Amino acid sequence: MEMNLLEHTDAIVDIGEKSGKEYQIETSMAKMKEDWLVIEFGLKDFKTTGTSTVTGFDDAMQILDEHIVLTQTMLFSPFKKPFEAEIEEWNTKLLYVSDCIDEWMKV
């Protein structure tokens, strides 16, 4: 049985490129979620007031900024369809974390 693959080279290349882009999105999402597993916030006594302040903002803000930009880039990707709901949910979570950190820093 002859398949004449050369006649379908353009379609094969197109499918391969789309699959590669989708794989990039999938692995980027997994890596971002893994990055957050090591982020920790702490409490530090504030002078002798009996209250505490939150610590750990620097690492969280650096990762947060990177991840927001990457996630918003994914939202505009023509290859996002299989992951669209996951990307939108992740974007919502990142924006919520950003708002929380902003409020904590104000306090």
Secondary structure by P-SEA (a helix, b strand, c coil): cccccccaaaaaaaaaaaaaaaaaaaaaaaaaaaaaccccccccccccccbbbbcaaaaaaaaaaaaaaaaaaaaacccccccaaaaaaaaaaaaaaaaaaaaaaac
